[in-house]
């Protein structure tokens, strides 16, 4: 099954994120090993995008909220760990202070 967003095929999770945000996630998060010049260029581009689209942070927050809501059952499916049976902590009686 193929998935399309706005006429573009999304193959991976990163494709969905990029199509939802309108920019690659690496623009905002950076990449491992980027140089100081690359980081500065990336941040300049991010500032330009935010200047052209001041509503982008609100759009991103909406997308994140929708993702959390749609996956809440998996994200918050917490199970308490069973307590070990038959294991006691050693007594500290007589231990040096």
C-alpha positions as CSV (number, residue, x, y, z in Angstrom):
1,X,0.0,0.0,0.0
2,X,1.3,3.4,-0.9
3,X,0.7,6.5,1.2
4,X,0.5,10.0,-0.4
5,X,0.4,13.3,1.4
6,X,-0.5,16.3,-0.7
7,X,0.4,14.4,-3.9
8,X,3.8,13.3,-2.6
9,X,4.5,9.7,-1.8
10,X,5.6,9.1,1.8
11,X,7.8,6.0,2.1
12,X,9.2,6.4,5.6
13,X,8.3,8.0,8.9
14,X,10.8,10.8,8.0
15,X,8.9,11.4,4.8
16,X,5.6,11.9,6.8
17,X,7.3,14.3,9.2
18,X,8.9,16.3,6.3
19,X,5.6,16.5,4.5
20,X,3.7,17.4,7.6
21,X,6.2,20.2,8.5
22,X,7.0,21.3,5.0
23,X,10.7,21.1,5.8
24,X,13.1,18.3,6.7
25,X,13.4,17.5,10.4
26,X,17.2,17.8,10.0
27,X,16.8,21.6,9.4
28,X,15.5,22.0,12.9
29,X,17.4,19.2,14.7
30,X,20.7,19.3,12.9
31,X,22.8,16.4,12.0
32,X,25.6,14.6,13.9
33,X,29.0,16.0,13.0
34,X,27.9,19.2,11.3
35,X,30.5,21.9,11.2
36,X,30.1,25.3,12.7
37,X,29.5,26.8,9.2
38,X,26.9,24.1,8.4
39,X,25.1,24.8,11.7
40,X,25.1,28.5,11.1
41,X,23.8,28.1,7.5
42,X,21.1,25.7,8.8
43,X,20.0,28.1,11.5
44,X,19.9,31.0,9.0
45,X,17.7,29.0,6.8
46,X,15.4,28.1,9.7
47,X,15.2,31.8,10.7
48,X,14.2,32.7,7.1
49,X,11.5,30.0,7.1
50,X,10.1,31.2,10.4
51,X,10.1,34.8,9.2
52,X,8.2,33.7,6.1
53,X,5.8,31.5,8.1
54,X,5.3,32.7,11.6
55,X,2.5,30.2,12.2
56,X,4.8,27.2,11.7
57,X,5.5,26.6,15.4
58,X,1.7,26.5,16.0
59,X,1.3,24.1,13.1
60,X,4.1,21.9,14.4
61,X,2.5,21.8,17.9
62,X,-0.8,20.8,16.3
63,X,0.9,18.0,14.4
64,X,2.7,16.7,17.5
65,X,-0.5,16.8,19.5
66,X,-2.4,14.8,16.9
67,X,0.4,12.2,16.8
68,X,0.4,11.9,20.5
69,X,-3.3,11.6,20.6
70,X,-3.4,9.0,17.9
71,X,-0.7,6.9,19.6
72,X,-1.6,7.6,23.2
73,X,-2.5,4.0,24.0
74,X,1.0,2.8,23.0
75,X,2.8,5.8,24.5
76,X,1.1,5.7,27.9
77,X,0.6,1.9,28.1
78,X,2.7,1.6,31.3
79,X,2.8,-1.6,33.3
80,X,4.2,-1.8,36.8
81,X,7.2,-4.1,37.1
82,X,6.6,-7.1,39.4
83,X,8.5,-7.0,42.7
84,X,11.1,-9.7,43.1
85,X,9.9,-12.5,45.3
86,X,12.1,-14.0,48.0
87,X,14.9,-11.4,47.7
88,X,15.4,-9.3,50.7
89,X,17.8,-6.4,51.2
90,X,20.6,-7.3,53.6
91,X,20.2,-6.0,57.1
92,X,22.3,-3.0,57.9
93,X,22.3,-3.8,61.6
94,X,25.8,-3.6,63.0
95,X,27.1,-1.8,59.9
96,X,29.8,0.7,60.4
97,X,28.6,4.3,60.3
